[in-house]
């Protein structure tokens, strides 16, 4: 028997498809008394305990969790490391918020010791909230990305990050140049991309803060390293959209700016997309690009309501993002609570199983990592969570009234938060215990 083989027994639930494509009933697997078998950091089997137990050695260690639900680790497709210390900053919409709070905070990341300290806090918060994979913006400083990857590597986490590229329309103390952003990004790709479970993302902040020259070199990096990611922002705020039109009058619209510089593709993730039109959704889907839905942030900054039904119509890949620090919680459970309200305000529904999909397999598909994370299929990385039905007195009382796994799941996404996450596992190792 492998010494690294272990099993976990609890109720188990995971997504196996998008409810919008396959229907709700075919979108998940649920085992009321389930067993998850982990070997060498990967999942080797999942199923009903009574069916799997006879196939396993008698001396296999089985960890039992009662009144708990095992799910895949959560995937956050949009979050900012340098904004950890300014989460919950008062009273601005996007553009003023950047100038008032974000840029001064990000300037501190030129100091590696500061970057190390924040990276440690940031990763602990992710894991405490059950997030095992995230697509992360650093600051303009390579130190921010080095600090994050060093901390993630120690825990063997599946993480993606990139240094912000920003050569205009920001304070002098915070801009790079087209050439320095290319050189710095290239060095970070060479050092980190594909090392362990780490991946690099080319990261132009958004169209207004990059010159055409810088957007050109961003496209060049993607051509030189076809398996790296690209992350940026799009159509978050109406004033931002007007600004992009003024800066790029020769382009058809906001998305067309990125399209022109060859930044769309299967590993490109565009945060927000609150004000995308039908044609832009169609073009994103056609190129295999994805959108990160960030409801908490969109409410907090007054940006608007993301049109998930329109994205579904175009079969556009959508993941979920906390967008800390515009978002006010690292918790994807809290983010789903807000996502439900976004849909309600548009006269649409968000089923609990679609919520589960967005937080797990949907995020994995947006990141083209569905063969590695996002579900509990055999062969996947053993990144999973234990959610505690008795995390708070109210949650415990409410779940006792529940008549189905659908209702229980909805209650978890409505009343749940970091306290609900009893344990977080990454590559089979326990990386957080409440």
Secondary structure, 3 states (H helix, E strand, C coil): CCCCCEEEEEEEEEECCCHHHHCCCCCEEEEEEEEEEEECCEEEEEEEHHHHHHHCCCCCCEEEEEEEEEEECEEEEEEEHHHHHHCCCCCCCHHHHHHHHHHHHHHHHHCHHHHHHHHHHHHHHHHHCCEEEEEEECCCCHHHHHHHHHHHHHCCCCEEEECEECCCCCCHHHCCCHHHHHHHHHHHHHHHCCCCCEEEEEEECCHHHCCHHHHHHHHHHHHHCCCCEEEEEECCCHHHHHHHHHHCCCCCCHHHHHHHCCCCCCCEEEEECCCCCHHHHHHHHHCCCEEEECHHHHHHCCCCCCCHHHHHHCCCEEEECCCECCECCCCHHHHHHHHHHHHHHCCCCCCHHHHHHHHCHHHHHHCCCCCCCCCCCCCCECCEEEEECCCCHHHHHHHHCCCCHHHHHHHHHHHCCHHHEEEEEECCEEEEEC
